[in-house]
Amino acid sequence: MMRKGVQKIFSEVYETYELTNHVLTFGFDILWRRKAAREAARAGGYYWLDVCSGTGEMAQNLSRLSDGKVKIVSVDFCYPMLAKALEKKHIPNVNFTLAEASVLPFYDETIDLITISFATRNISTREEILRDHLEEFHRVLKPGGHFVNLETSQPPSKLIRKLFHLYIKMTVKPFGSLLSGYKPGYSYLAFTIPRFYTAEEFSSLLYRAGFTRVTYKYLLFGMSAIHKAVK
Ligand SMILES: C[S@@+](CC[C@H](N)C(=O)[O-])C[C@H]1O[C@@H](n2cnc3c(N)ncnc32)[C@H](O)[C@@H]1O
């Protein structure tokens, strides 16, 4: 799907986006963001960037883990999602910025930490497009800076993978549509989950985009994964 299509989906589902995620993952998405944020915050530094920030849940976690010296910027290309984030009064030291993730409004080598949660899949499942974005993240990171990616993955057990895909097929589209007031975007979101990379494939992609020291951890039998990489 083209960028405009993705932008349109999130402009339509922004009101119910968080609730739908929490219901469909039984709240696991909240725990996984917290875990990814804890791992990310260990990277230290002062300039943190959350890309494809949506309604700001990851930025909120980062904010809680940061001291007063850290500056956090959250970028997304969908204004209604960012506006929803701005409604949350309790996100100190975060600046929300409207930007496309492949043309980040930062000079080279200025950021200590980049996080992204549940959005890599929405950038694109096409390798060349995804690699362009990962290269852009690499460009703005300082040497030694960290990248942390939380995304759905593919469980290594064939049986669990099949059950996971079946669960996605049976729930994301029908419940996503229902909870969002019959917005069509959830067919696309459900479509991308079984087609996204395995953790190993995504690690290779990170290496190809210039990152080093790539590691990953599975969450809930590999239904999601946290990748960490260093510039
Ligand atoms: C599934 S939401 C994830 C939001 C949030 N990170 C979270 O953890 O819930 C994906 C977000 O990525 C944004 N997005 C997708 N592609 C983008 C791009 N190329 N540039 C900027 N934002 C993008 C969408 O607007 C949407 O808000």
The ligand as an SDF file (V2000), in Angstrom:
LIG
                    3D

 27 29  0  0  0  0  0  0  0  0999 V2000
    0.2370    1.0500   14.0630 C   0  0  0  0  0  0  0  0  0  0  0  0
    0.5840    2.7170   14.4000 S   0  0  0  0  0  0  0  0  0  0  0  0
    1.7720    2.6220   15.7010 C   0  0  0  0  0  0  0  0  0  0  0  0
    1.7030    3.7840   16.6270 C   0  0  0  0  0  0  0  0  0  0  0  0
    2.5700    3.6920   17.8690 C   0  0  0  0  0  0  0  0  0  0  0  0
    3.9670    3.6710   17.5410 N   0  0  0  0  0  0  0  0  0  0  0  0
    2.2050    2.5190   18.7430 C   0  0  0  0  0  0  0  0  0  0  0  0
    3.0920    1.9140   19.3450 O   0  0  0  0  0  0  0  0  0  0  0  0
    1.0060    2.2300   18.8880 O   0  0  0  0  0  0  0  0  0  0  0  0
    1.5770    3.1560   13.0120 C   0  0  0  0  0  0  0  0  0  0  0  0
    1.8550    4.6320   12.9470 C   0  0  0  0  0  0  0  0  0  0  0  0
    2.8900    4.8300   11.9900 O   0  0  0  0  0  0  0  0  0  0  0  0
    2.6080    5.9850   11.2530 C   0  0  0  0  0  0  0  0  0  0  0  0
    3.3360    5.8760    9.9820 N   0  0  0  0  0  0  0  0  0  0  0  0
    3.2710    4.8690    9.0820 C   0  0  0  0  0  0  0  0  0  0  0  0
    4.1080    5.0940    8.0580 N   0  0  0  0  0  0  0  0  0  0  0  0
    4.7330    6.2680    8.3270 C   0  0  0  0  0  0  0  0  0  0  0  0
    5.7270    7.0330    7.6460 C   0  0  0  0  0  0  0  0  0  0  0  0
    6.2160    6.6050    6.4810 N   0  0  0  0  0  0  0  0  0  0  0  0
    6.1430    8.1910    8.2100 N   0  0  0  0  0  0  0  0  0  0  0  0
    5.6350    8.6180    9.3890 C   0  0  0  0  0  0  0  0  0  0  0  0
    4.6780    7.9500   10.0770 N   0  0  0  0  0  0  0  0  0  0  0  0
    4.2430    6.7840    9.5620 C   0  0  0  0  0  0  0  0  0  0  0  0
    1.0870    5.9950   11.1140 C   0  0  0  0  0  0  0  0  0  0  0  0
    0.5840    7.2780   10.8270 O   0  0  0  0  0  0  0  0  0  0  0  0
    0.6680    5.4650   12.4870 C   0  0  0  0  0  0  0  0  0  0  0  0
    0.4290    6.5080   13.3850 O   0  0  0  0  0  0  0  0  0  0  0  0
  1  2  1  0
  2  3  1  0
  2 10  1  0
  3  4  1  0
  4  5  1  0
  5  6  1  0
  5  7  1  0
  7  8  2  0
  7  9  1  0
 10 11  1  0
 11 12  1  0
 11 26  1  0
 12 13  1  0
 13 14  1  0
 13 24  1  0
 14 15  1  0
 14 23  1  0
 15 16  2  0
 16 17  1  0
 17 18  1  0
 17 23  2  0
 18 19  1  0
 18 20  2  0
 20 21  1  0
 21 22  2  0
 22 23  1  0
 24 25  1  0
 24 26  1  0
 26 27  1  0
M  CHG  2   2   1   9  -1
M  END
$$$$
